[in-house]
Amino acid sequence: MRSSPFFIAFTLLLIALLPSVQPHAPINAHFKSHSPFSSALETLQKQLGYTFKKIDLLRRAMTHASFSEENNKALAVLGGTLIETAVSFKLLSKDIDVSASELNKMISRVSNVDTSCAVDGTRLNLHKVLRVAPKTNASAPSVVCGVFRAIFGAIAIDTASSDDAGSVFWSLHGDLVGNALAM
């Protein structure tokens, strides 16, 4: 089978130009998704005072294990540890002589599922954004607390800094440690 001179010239021209052609961004990369979930994530970032570089981390933080195998469980573990570290650091920075008992009480107060943690999460309306299976109660304190903790794990991963996650936590939670020390 013989190729026409036109076809050969066209192929050579295409091969010559191919390295200079820049790959195009996906068609949908230039506009934001306007799904209710995406809109809720945008609003949540404004409430947090933090914009994710990797929005998929926030999506995962806002996904309960009942909804998907890709969920917030591991991020919640990290976030819970970060909150405890932030409380410990702040309390010890203000009073290095604080007793271990008092430190543990403060950590417990801040990370308690039924009080502080769930209250902070409910104040952010996380139960309205969280993706859960239909039979899962998104308003249950343990569920709200889990997603609240997962957000700080996601921030730490996004910034590669536990300090950044702690700063966002304190901006949302307030100065509980300072108030407790004043008592």
NUKOLVEX-813644 format. One record per atom (N, C-alpha, C): x, y, z. Coordinates in steps of 0.2 Angstrom, whole numbers, plus 2048, in hexadecimal, padded with zeros to 3 digits. Layout:
N
XYZ ...
# end
This chain:
183
8047FA800 800800800 804806800 80380B7FB 8078117FB 8048167FE 80881B801 805821804 806826800 80182B800 8018317FB 8068357FE 8098397FA 80E83E7FC 80B843801 805845800 801849805 80184680C 7FF84080C 7FF83D812 80683D816 80B83B812 81283B815 814842817 812847813 81484E815 81085081C 80A84E81C 806850822 80884C828 80A846827 80C84282D 813845830 81784782B 81E84A82D 81D850831 81885482E 81785B831 81485A838 80F855839 80C85483F 811852844 81684D842 81B84B846 820851848 821855844 82685B845 82286084A 81C86084A 81886584E 816862855 81685C855 81385985B 81785B862 81E85B862 82185D868 81F86486A 81D868866 81C86F868 81587086A 81186B869 80A86C86B 80986B873 80686F876 80586F87D 7FF86B87F 800867884 7F9863886 7F4868889 7EE867887 7E986B88A 7E6869890 7E486E894 7E186C89B 7DA868899 7D886489D 7D186189C 7CC86689B 7C7865897 7C286A895 7BF86D89C 7BE8698A1 7BA86B8A7 7BF86E8AC 7C586F8AA 7CA8718AF 7C98798B0 7C687C8AC 7C58838AC 7BF8868B0 7BB8818B2 7B58848B5 7B487F8BB 7B18828C1 7B187E8C7 7AA87A8C6 7AA8748C9 7A48708CA 79F8748CE 7998748CC 7948788D0 78F8738D3 79186D8D5 78D8688D9 78C86B8E0 7878688E3 78686B8EA 78B8698EE 78E8638ED 7948618F2 79A8668F1 79C8678EA 7A186C8E9 7A08728EC 79A8758EB 79887B8EE 79987B8F5 7978768F9 797875900 79F875902 7A38728FE 7AA872900 7AD8798FF 7AB87D8FA 7AE8848F9 7AB888900 7A5887902 7A388B907 7A788990E 7A888290E 7AB87F914 7B2882915 7B688390F 7BD88590F 7BD88D911 7B889090F 7B7897912 7B6897919 7B289391C 7B1893923 7B7891927 7BB88C924 7C188A927 7C688F927 7C6894922 7CB899921 7D189591E 7D089091A 7D688C917 7D3889910 7D788B90B 7D5888905 7DA882903 7D787D901 7DB877900 7DF8778F9 7E58758F9 7E98758F2 7E686E8EF 7E58698F3 7E38638F0 7DB8628F3 7D78648EF 7D08648F1 7CD85D8F3 7D18588F0 7CF8518F1 7D084F8F8 7D48528FB 7D5851903 7CF853907 7CD858905 7C685B908 7C1856907 7C0854900 7BB8508FE 7BB849902 7C1847903 7C2840907 7C084290E 7C2847911 7C1849918 7B9849919 7B684B914 7AE84C915 7AB846912 7AE840912 7AB83A910 7AB834916 7A6832918 7A582E91D 7A682791B 7A982291F 7AA81B91D 7A481891A 79E81A91D 79881791A 796818913 79981E910 79882090A 79D81D905 7A381C907 7A881A902 7AE817905 7B2812902 7B880F904 7BD815905 7BD81A900 7C181F901 7BE824905 7C082490C 7BC828911 7C182C916 7BE82F91B 7C283391F 7C5830925 7C5829926 7C782692C 7CE82892E 7D382792A 7DA82892B 7DB82F92C 7D8833928 7D983B929 7D683D930 7D183A933 7CE83B939 7D383993F 7D683393E 7DB831943 7E1836943 7E383893D 7E983D93D 7E6844940 7E084693E 7DE84C941 7DD84C948 7DA84794B 7D9846952 7E0847956 7E5844953 7EC844956 7EE84C956 7ED84F950 7EF85694F 7EC85A954 7E6859955 7E285E95A 7E585D961 7E6856963 7E9855969 7F085896A 7F4858965 7FA85B965 7FA863965 7F5866961 7F486D962 7F386F969 7EE86B96C 7EC86D973 7F286C978 7F5867977 7FB86697B 80186B97A 80286D974 807872973 805878976 7FF87A975 7FD881977 7FD88197F 7FA87C982 7FA87C989 80187C98C 80587898A 80C87898C 81087E98B 80E881985 812888983 81088D988 80A88D98B 807892990 809890997 80A88A998 80B88899F 80F88199F 81688199F 81A87B99E 8198779A5 81787A9AA 8168769B0 80F8739B1 80B8739AC 8048709AC 8058699AE 8008669B2 80185F9B3 7FE85B9AD 8018559AD 7FF8509A8 7F784F9A8 7F584F9AE 7EE84E9AF 7EA8539AC 7EC85A9AE 7E885F9AB 7E985F9A3 7EF85E9A1 7F085D999 7EB858996 7EA852999 7E684D997 7DE84F997 7DD85399C 7D685699D 7D485B997 7D985F996 7D8864991 7D786098A 7DC85C989 7DB858982 7D5854982 7D3851987 7CC84E987 7C6853986 7C7859989 7C185E988 7C1860980 7C686197D 7C7863976 7C585E971 7C7858973 7C685296E 7C084E970 7BC84F975 7B684B977 7B184B971 7AF84596F 7AA84596A 7A384896B 7A1847971 79A84A973 79A851975 7A0854975 79F85B977 7A385F972 7A9861973 7AD866970 7AD864968 7B085E967 7B185C960 7AB85D95B 7A585A95E 79F85A95A 79C86195A 79D86595F 79A86B95F 79E86F95A 7A486F959 7A8873954 7A687094D 7A586A94C 7A3867946 79C869944 798869949 79186B947 790873946 794877949 79487E948 79687F941 79B87B93E 79D87C937 798878932 792875935 78D872931 79086C92D 795869930 79886392C 79485E92B 78F85D92F 78A85792E 786859928 78585F925 78286091F 78685F919 78D85F91A 79185E914 794857913 794854919 79784D919 793848915 797844911 79483F90D 793839911 78D836912 78C830916 78782C912 787826914 782821911 77B823914 776822910 76F824912 76D822919 76F81C91C 76D81A923 77281D928 777821926 77C82392B 77982A92E 77982B934 777832937 77D836937 77D83B932 783840931 783844937 77E84593B 77E84A941 780846947 781840947 78483C94D 78A83F950 78B841956 791844959 798840956 79883A956 79E836954 79F83794D 79A838949 79B839942 79E840940 79A845944 79C84C943 7A484D945 7A584A94B 7AC84B94E 7B1848949 7AF842946 7B483F942 7B684393C 7B1846939 7B284A933 7B5851935 7B485393B 7B785993D 7BF85893E 7C1852941 7C8850942 7CB84F93B 7C784C936 7CA84A930 7CC85092C 7C885692D 7CA85C92A 7D185E92B 7D385E932 7DA860934 7DF85B931 7DD855931 7E285092E 7E3852926 7DE853923 7DE85591C 7E285C91B 7E186191F 7E586791F 7ED865920 7EE861925 7F585F926 7F985C920 7F585891D 7F7854917 7F8859911 7F385E911 7F386390B 7F986790C 7FB869912 80086E913 80786B915 807864916 80C861919 80F864920 80A866924 80C86A92A 80686992F 808866935 80386593A 80286C93D 80787093D 806877940 80087B93C 80087A936 7FA87D932 7F487B934 7F3874935 7ED871937 7EB87493E 7F0874942 7EF877949 7EC87E949 7EF882945 7ED889944 7E688A942 7E488693D 7DD88693B 7D8883940 7DB87E944 7D787C949 7D588194E 7DB885951 7DA88A956 7D6890953 7D689194D 7D289794A 7CB89594A 7C988F94A 7C288C94A 7C088B951 7C4888955 7C288695C 7C288B961 7C7890960 7C8895965 7CD89396A 7CE89896F 7D4897973 7D189397A 7CF88D979 7CD88997F 7D2889984 7D8888982 7DE887987 7DF88D98B 7DF893987 7E089998A 7DA89B98F 7D489998E 7CF89A992 7CF895998 7D188F997 7D288A99C 7D788C9A1 7DD88F99F 7E28919A3 7E08979A7 7DC89B9A5 7DA8A19A8 7D589F9AE 7D28999AE 7CD8979B3 7D18969BA 
# end
